[in-house]
Amino acid sequence: MSDEESAPAYAECVLCREPTEYPESYKGITLCPVCMGVTPLERSREWGRQEAQRTACSG
């Protein structure tokens, strides 16, 4: 068994897409420890920038 197969899968952060402490099966918004330390206003702005990028790339 490889390391990848034996390692538990973690959900990715909704802001930076880094692994979080939550299992991949976790329902709801997941944030990594770094993004959890960001203020709600900064988090909102960052999410808005990323959403704008996703929208621009999808159309």
C-alpha positions in Angstrom: 0.0 0.0 0.0 1.4 3.4 -0.9 1.5 6.4 1.4 -1.2 8.1 -0.6 -3.5 5.2 -0.2 -3.0 4.8 3.5 -3.1 8.5 4.3 -6.6 9.8 5.2 -8.1 12.2 2.7 -8.6 15.7 4.0 -11.1 18.3 2.7 -9.5 21.3 1.1 -9.9 24.9 2.4 -12.6 26.8 0.5 -10.2 29.9 0.4 -6.8 28.6 -0.4 -7.4 25.0 -1.4 -4.8 23.7 1.1 -5.7 20.6 3.2 -7.7 21.2 6.3 -8.0 19.3 9.5 -11.4 18.0 8.4 -12.0 14.6 6.7 -13.0 14.8 3.0 -16.5 13.5 4.0 -17.1 16.6 6.2 -20.2 18.5 5.2 -20.0 22.3 5.3 -17.4 25.0 4.9 -13.9 23.9 5.6 -11.0 26.3 6.4 -7.4 25.5 7.0 -5.7 26.7 10.2 -4.1 29.7 8.4 -7.4 30.9 6.9 -9.2 30.4 10.2 -6.9 33.1 11.6 -8.1 35.6 9.0 -10.7 38.1 10.0 -14.2 37.6 8.5 -13.9 40.8 6.4 -10.6 39.7 4.9 -12.0 36.2 4.3 -15.0 37.6 2.5 -12.8 39.8 0.3 -10.5 36.8 -0.5 -13.5 34.6 -1.3 -14.9 37.3 -3.6 -11.6 37.6 -5.5 -11.4 33.8 -6.0 -15.1 33.7 -7.0 -14.4 36.4 -9.6 -11.5 34.4 -11.0 -13.5 31.2 -11.2 -16.3 33.0 -13.0 -14.0 34.7 -15.4 -12.3 31.4 -16.2 -15.5 29.4 -16.7 -17.1 31.6 -19.4 
